[in-house]
Amino acid sequence: MSIIEWSEVFATGHPLIDHQHQSLFTLMNELDQSLAQGASEEALWVRLLRLHELTREHFRCEERLMQEQGFPQLSAHRAEHTKILLNGERLMEQYRHGQLRLGEALPEKLHGWAVRHILEEDLQLATFMRQRARQ
């Protein structure tokens, strides 16, 4: 069972962004499943690194799109991306040094950040792009 399910409520209407969001949801669910199945620390670490790298790649793509579209909240959105990545890196460091168990960080932190960011930040971009396309 997936902890975080993709649904149309998360859809931005931009095919690449939506595909990347779905991929991030899949990776978060795979990480959850690995945790539930008692995967090795090494396997968990590999999944966590992959999730972090895919998130970084997705944010770069989103920021390019915002710049191309002339999105007025680009700076604030970029700052939110930086904050999410730094929080993720902090969690990874705590985990790596034995100060945090991944089960304590999921789903509350990772899933919460993803859902909130898509619903609050990314959907603003989607609305902006739809309005711009109508002009």
C-alpha positions as CSV (number, residue, x, y, z in Angstrom):
1,M,0.0,0.0,0.0
2,S,1.2,3.5,-0.8
3,I,1.6,6.0,1.9
4,I,1.3,8.9,-0.5
5,E,-1.0,8.5,-3.4
6,W,-0.9,10.5,-6.6
7,S,-4.2,12.0,-7.6
8,E,-5.4,14.7,-9.9
9,V,-5.5,17.2,-6.9
10,F,-1.7,17.3,-7.4
11,A,-1.8,17.8,-11.2
12,T,-0.2,21.0,-12.4
13,G,-1.2,20.4,-16.0
14,H,2.4,20.5,-17.2
15,P,3.3,17.0,-18.4
16,L,7.0,17.0,-17.3
17,I,6.3,18.5,-13.9
18,D,3.5,16.1,-13.2
19,H,5.6,13.1,-14.4
20,Q,8.4,14.2,-12.1
21,H,6.0,14.6,-9.1
22,Q,4.7,11.1,-9.8
23,S,8.2,9.8,-9.8
24,L,8.9,11.5,-6.5
25,F,5.8,10.0,-5.0
26,T,6.9,6.5,-6.3
27,L,10.3,6.9,-4.7
28,M,8.9,8.0,-1.4
29,N,6.6,5.0,-1.4
30,E,9.5,2.7,-2.3
31,L,11.4,4.1,0.6
32,D,8.5,3.5,2.9
33,Q,8.1,0.0,1.6
34,S,11.8,-0.7,2.2
35,L,11.5,0.6,5.7
36,A,8.5,-1.6,6.4
37,Q,10.3,-4.7,5.0
38,G,13.3,-4.1,7.2
39,A,15.7,-3.3,4.4
40,S,19.4,-2.9,5.2
41,E,20.8,0.5,6.2
42,E,22.8,0.6,3.0
43,A,19.7,-0.1,0.9
44,L,17.8,2.7,2.7
45,W,20.6,5.1,2.3
46,V,20.8,4.4,-1.5
47,R,17.0,5.1,-1.8
48,L,17.3,8.2,0.2
49,L,20.2,9.5,-1.9
50,R,18.2,8.8,-5.1
51,L,15.2,10.6,-3.7
52,H,17.3,13.6,-2.8
53,E,19.0,13.7,-6.2
54,L,15.7,13.4,-8.1
55,T,14.2,16.2,-5.9
56,R,17.2,18.4,-6.7
57,E,16.9,17.6,-10.5
58,H,13.1,18.3,-10.4
59,F,13.7,21.7,-8.6
60,R,16.2,22.7,-11.3
61,C,13.7,21.8,-14.0
62,E,10.9,23.7,-12.3
63,E,13.1,26.8,-11.8
64,R,14.1,26.8,-15.5
65,L,10.4,26.6,-16.4
66,M,9.5,29.5,-14.0
67,Q,12.3,31.6,-15.5
68,E,11.1,30.9,-19.1
69,Q,7.5,31.7,-18.1
70,G,8.5,34.9,-16.3
71,F,6.9,33.6,-13.1
72,P,6.9,36.6,-10.7
73,Q,7.3,34.5,-7.6
74,L,10.5,32.8,-8.9
75,S,12.7,34.1,-6.1
76,A,10.4,33.0,-3.3
77,H,9.8,29.6,-5.0
78,R,13.5,29.1,-5.4
79,A,14.0,29.9,-1.7
80,E,11.4,27.3,-0.8
81,H,13.3,24.8,-2.9
82,T,16.6,25.6,-1.1
83,K,14.9,25.3,2.2
84,I,13.4,21.9,1.4
85,L,16.8,20.6,0.1
86,L,18.6,21.9,3.2
87,N,16.1,20.3,5.5
88,G,16.5,17.0,3.5
89,E,20.3,17.2,3.8
90,R,20.0,17.9,7.5
91,L,17.8,14.8,7.9
92,M,20.2,12.7,5.9
93,E,23.2,13.9,8.1
94,Q,21.2,13.1,11.2
95,Y,20.4,9.7,9.8
96,R,24.0,9.0,8.7
97,H,25.3,9.9,12.2
98,G,22.8,7.7,13.9
99,Q,20.9,10.6,15.4
100,L,17.6,9.8,13.5
101,R,15.9,6.7,12.4
102,L,14.2,7.0,9.0
103,G,11.0,5.7,10.4
104,E,10.8,8.8,12.5
105,A,11.3,11.1,9.5
106,L,8.7,9.4,7.3
107,P,6.0,10.1,6.5
108,E,5.7,13.3,8.5
109,K,8.6,15.2,7.2
110,L,9.3,14.0,3.6
111,H,5.7,13.5,2.7
112,G,4.5,16.6,4.4
113,W,7.1,18.7,2.5
114,A,6.2,17.2,-0.8
115,V,2.4,17.5,-0.4
116,R,2.5,21.0,1.0
117,H,5.0,22.2,-1.7
118,I,3.0,20.9,-4.5
119,L,-0.4,22.0,-3.2
120,E,0.7,25.5,-2.1
121,E,3.7,26.4,-4.3
122,D,3.6,24.4,-7.5
123,L,-0.1,24.9,-8.1
124,Q,0.5,28.7,-8.0
125,L,2.9,28.2,-10.9
126,A,0.3,26.0,-12.7
127,T,-2.3,28.7,-12.3
128,F,0.1,31.4,-13.6
129,M,1.0,29.2,-16.7
130,R,-2.7,28.6,-17.5
131,Q,-3.5,32.3,-17.2
132,R,-0.6,33.2,-19.4
133,A,-1.5,30.6,-22.0
134,R,-5.0,32.2,-22.3
135,Q,-3.5,35.6,-23.1
